Amino acid sequence: MSSGAAPSAPSASAPVSRVAPGPWPRQKRNQVVRACDWCRRHRTKCDNSVPCSNCRIRGAQCSNNAVKATSLPHAYREIEQLRKKVQDLELELQEERGTTSSERHSLRLPSSVCSPPELSSRGSTLESGYGDAQDIWGGVHVGTARSQHKTWYGPSSLFYFLSRFAAFLNSDLLRAQSTDHMLDLNPPSMLLDEPAKTSDQSGPATRTTHSEYLNLSQEEYFLDLYWQSYHTGLLPILDEADFKAYYRSLWKRDGSQRAPSPLVDIVLALCVQYGVSKEMPARRQEPAGGVDATVAGNMYYRRCQRLLAYESESPTIATMQCHLLCCIYLCCGTFQNMADSACGQAVRVAYMLGLHLDPPGTAPLREREVRKRLWWALYMLDSKIGMKLGRPFLVYLSPSSPALPGDGFEVAMQSGSSFAPLGDDVTWLSFHLHQSQLFKATRDLHAAFYSRHVDVDSGKTIWDDVGALESQANFLKSHAAGLEQWRSEVPSALSTKRIGKSHAFATDGTILDIEPFAPLWIQRQRLLLELMYHNLCTNLYRPFISFTHNLPSSTAAGEAANQCALHAVELTLIIHHVLSSTTILAGWYEVFQWQWNAAMTLLGFVFANPRAQSSERARSAINRAVAVFDIFSQSFAVSASASRIVRELAAKAESVVQESQPSQSQTQTMADTSSLPLTDMPLQNGAFVGNDMTTRSTMDDFVNFGGLLQMACDVEQWVDLDMLWPPSGEVYMDPWLEGYESTISTT
């Protein structure tokens, strides 16, 4: 083929040539929102890792740790997610609004169970901010009755105040000090074990039998005490006429044996507890069934508990009354957690019986009023225990809750008791009405105070922030109108008059003018109503006793702390005057507990504010408190321990205040003020005066104070948990209980 010829076509078998592929497209580099400081300084590529890869390799801290990497696509995606969530919520809300009201009512729990209405208007509930140990208020775990198992107490409790008190002095030394040997408690078998009877000191103990209980005349003696004491001065939850008729029907004609009744047993337990402390000196109380009167009548309490077990499935009004009275008995015996549990049982029974609902208008007046009084008695007990122990409440009011009980002449005539009216439409039931209103006003203020949101840095309490404490003081002051209104509405017939121009419920320390010829029940009602008011106010204002900052009286917080001291002083002066000149409050356990609460509060106030406006009156009142404990020690032994503890704490207070006096370089005025004695009147046995502690080291003072402070906690709950259980292997059935059990099985 010549060179000019056209090229021949390629054969079919020859491979077809292909164009060589070009380079792969370059991947888009991830955009970095913000380079870290090290990469930017060294002009090195950074990435969105946290920390970035360069800093992670070299083991250095990356500045991107504090920056949240967010790009524009990330923001768009988050916006779309939020829009979708809003649409879903709007759709759910429309569906809920379309539901009929009857359907909502059938599916919804009663408002009295769901949330407290006193806080719903504020947009929060008590549970959301109250009872959280990590919240701004805090809390404390205390070993109940010196047990290794600890229970929680909230910010309004005396236990929490004592823990702040201890931390102020020296928390490490206080925790290290063991005090188990410092308080001689009663033996563990005191409350729920059957009392033992021995033929001789070396012989084995045998169980008491039915014959060890009181006979008919003895029971009637103690039962007569109930109507002048707990019935009129605490909770009018029994019909006196019906109860007396029911009680006589339980006895055989010859008076040899009484049929079992848990209601009669718990009333007897209360009456024996009160009667022994009122009538019998502490040194002679052992024949009454216990070493101390606080657990007298425990045989009847134990039998009541056994009988109540048979009524658990089908409770009645009498069951509800038993649980309320058991709560009172345990509270008087300083079994605080057991009283709390008994109150919880009463709450469940109340819901089972429908007591949380307003009784129908078709029911007889007598029945309606009994149900109202029971519900409001439960509300008061729940409020009292919740505020005292600093724990959430169990009972709440709702629009369907029963109205306040009546106290008119017609209601009083049908109550079963024949106490004379007091005039101006005031009857013996008026005390219960005004006491219920007092607890409602105080509890509303308490709930609002502790559930209010306060801005405090994380990990700190409110006492670390003066501004937050001042804000709370202003809030409490502006919302205290309910208490002032209650005080102005108390009728004069329920108020103890004062000598001079002063008025009831004042805190000016004027002397009481006790009506000499008034019935015992009305004298006690007047005093208990005012003492309860001062005790509740002391607890409300106590959070403003700050051991962290010195709060001048000119500030709202300082003024609130002074108010706390004044109410505690007034309570102490009233109790001292009444106990030293009358027998109206002799053996009344709750008054002793109020005095103990006031005494420890005053001691804390003196330590925190030695030069405050009310410090002089507080120091004088501590002396009176010791005298009160000395009087109460004639009724029950635990008061003698309280007297000794307050004396020794007062002596430690003198030592600590002297140690904390300002140096000579400060102003002479301040030095002279701080060196004033802790009291303006001498105290017996050397409290506040003439103590020899100034020669000891500061460490010894603090350690000794820690022991005394632990003893102070023991006084509030001075019994062992071991006494709640009978000895192992021993089972005892009361003869009456056996008959009661057989009666139930046959019916």
Beta strands, then each sheet from edge to edge (+ up, - down):
strand 1: 140-143
strand 2: 150-153
strand 3: 196-197
strand 4: 206-207
strand 5: 497-498
strand 6: 512-513
sheet 1: 1+ 2-
sheet 2: 3+ 4-
sheet 3: 5+ 6-
end
